[in-house]
């Protein structure tokens, strides 16, 4: 199956169902006869500009409504601020000296890492993402403490 066809189906699934995790999305794709790796699914989510919104009944993936073809979705991603990304995907944040530990849903840590890496923050030396945990190495304790507070503020329910 071609990438654009798969992404069109992903978009339809997100629009028509309350999907909480990448695992659930992968299962729904599998039910339609589409197999994909976690890395490919994460990349599709990122390219489609899909975010997670928090509601009283839980957090669900959401597709931005926009005019245009799937090829133009990169424009949407750049419109999302770093803190919007944090709000959409981060479950919890903690810090040990100059290292920040971020917990996300399964398969979402790399989405947050990518948002941080592309933000070109001068206080971040680098990120390492696992399946649901992200390590952020900051220049020093003070910048790590500030970034941790910023993330905490972003993930607080509004």
C-alpha positions as CSV (number, residue, x, y, z in Angstrom):
1,X,0.0,0.0,0.0
2,X,1.2,3.4,-0.9
3,X,2.0,6.0,1.8
4,X,-0.7,8.5,0.8
5,X,-3.3,5.7,0.7
6,X,-2.3,4.6,4.2
7,X,-2.3,8.1,5.5
8,X,-5.8,8.7,4.1
9,X,-7.1,5.7,6.0
10,X,-5.3,6.8,9.2
11,X,-6.9,10.2,8.8
12,X,-10.4,8.6,8.3
13,X,-9.9,6.4,11.4
14,X,-8.9,9.3,13.6
15,X,-11.9,11.4,12.4
16,X,-14.4,8.6,12.8
17,X,-13.3,6.9,16.0
18,X,-12.1,7.9,19.5
19,X,-8.6,6.5,19.3
20,X,-6.4,6.8,22.5
21,X,-3.1,5.1,21.6
22,X,-0.9,4.3,18.6
23,X,-1.4,0.6,19.6
24,X,-5.2,1.0,19.1
25,X,-4.6,2.8,15.8
26,X,-2.3,0.0,14.7
27,X,-5.0,-2.5,15.6
28,X,-7.6,-0.7,13.6
29,X,-5.3,-0.6,10.6
30,X,-4.6,-4.3,11.0
31,X,-8.4,-4.9,10.9
32,X,-8.4,-3.2,7.5
33,X,-5.5,-5.5,6.3
34,X,-2.8,-2.8,6.7
35,X,0.3,-3.7,8.6
36,X,2.8,-1.0,9.6
37,X,5.7,-0.6,12.0
38,X,5.5,1.6,15.1
39,X,8.2,3.9,13.5
40,X,6.1,4.3,10.3
41,X,3.0,4.9,12.2
42,X,4.7,7.6,14.3
43,X,6.0,9.2,11.2
44,X,2.5,9.2,9.6
45,X,1.0,10.8,12.7
46,X,3.7,13.5,12.7
47,X,3.3,14.1,8.9
48,X,-0.5,14.3,9.1
49,X,-0.3,16.9,11.9
50,X,-2.3,14.6,14.2
51,X,-2.2,15.5,17.9
52,X,-3.8,14.2,21.1
53,X,-6.4,16.4,22.7
54,X,-7.3,15.9,26.4
55,X,-11.0,15.7,27.2
56,X,-12.8,14.9,30.5
57,X,-13.4,11.3,29.2
58,X,-9.7,10.8,28.1
59,X,-7.1,11.8,25.5
60,X,-7.9,11.1,21.9
61,X,-6.1,11.7,18.6
62,X,-7.4,14.6,16.6
63,X,-6.8,15.7,13.0
64,X,-6.6,19.4,12.3
65,X,-9.2,20.4,9.7
66,X,-7.7,22.2,6.8
67,X,-8.0,22.8,3.1
68,X,-5.5,20.9,1.0
69,X,-4.1,17.6,0.0
70,X,-2.2,15.2,2.3
71,X,1.1,16.4,0.7
72,X,0.6,19.8,2.3
73,X,0.4,18.5,5.9
74,X,3.9,19.6,6.7
75,X,2.5,23.1,7.0
76,X,0.3,22.0,9.8
77,X,3.1,20.5,11.9
78,X,5.1,23.7,11.8
79,X,2.1,25.6,13.1
80,X,2.0,23.6,16.3
81,X,4.1,25.2,19.0
82,X,6.4,23.1,21.1
83,X,4.1,23.6,24.2
84,X,1.1,22.5,22.1
85,X,3.0,19.3,21.4
86,X,3.8,18.9,25.1
87,X,0.2,19.4,26.0
88,X,-0.9,16.8,23.5
89,X,1.5,14.0,24.3
90,X,3.2,14.4,27.7
91,X,1.7,12.5,30.6
92,X,4.3,13.4,33.3
93,X,7.6,15.2,33.7
94,X,10.4,15.0,36.3
95,X,14.0,16.1,36.5
96,X,17.3,14.9,37.9
97,X,19.8,17.7,37.9
98,X,20.1,18.8,34.2
99,X,18.2,15.8,32.7
100,X,14.5,15.9,32.2
101,X,12.5,12.7,32.0
102,X,9.2,12.9,30.1
103,X,6.6,10.1,30.0
104,X,4.2,9.8,27.1
105,X,1.8,7.3,25.7
106,X,3.3,4.3,23.9
107,X,5.0,5.2,20.7
108,X,4.7,9.0,21.3
109,X,8.1,9.9,22.9
110,X,9.7,10.3,19.5
111,X,7.0,12.8,18.4
112,X,7.9,15.0,21.4
113,X,11.6,14.5,20.8
114,X,11.2,15.6,17.2
115,X,9.3,18.7,18.3
116,X,12.1,19.6,20.7
117,X,14.9,18.9,18.3
118,X,13.3,21.0,15.5
119,X,12.6,23.9,17.9
120,X,16.4,24.4,18.1
121,X,16.3,25.4,21.8
122,X,19.8,26.6,22.8
123,X,19.3,25.2,26.4
124,X,18.8,21.6,25.1
125,X,21.9,19.6,24.2
126,X,19.9,16.6,22.9
127,X,17.1,14.1,23.3
128,X,16.8,10.3,23.4
129,X,13.4,8.8,22.9
130,X,12.2,5.3,23.7
131,X,8.7,3.9,23.2
132,X,7.1,6.0,26.0
133,X,10.0,7.8,27.7
134,X,12.0,10.7,26.6
135,X,15.3,12.0,28.1
136,X,16.1,15.6,27.5
137,X,19.7,16.7,28.4
138,X,19.9,20.5,29.2
139,X,23.0,22.7,29.4
140,X,22.7,23.1,33.1
141,X,20.4,22.7,36.1
142,X,18.8,26.1,35.9
143,X,17.7,25.7,32.3
144,X,16.5,22.2,33.0
145,X,14.4,23.5,36.0
146,X,12.9,26.2,33.7
147,X,12.1,23.8,30.9
148,X,10.6,21.4,33.4
149,X,8.3,24.2,34.7
150,X,7.3,25.1,31.1
151,X,6.4,21.5,30.4
152,X,4.4,21.2,33.7
153,X,2.5,24.3,32.8
154,X,1.7,23.0,29.3
155,X,0.4,19.7,30.6
156,X,-1.9,21.1,33.3
157,X,-5.6,20.7,32.4
158,X,-7.1,24.1,31.3
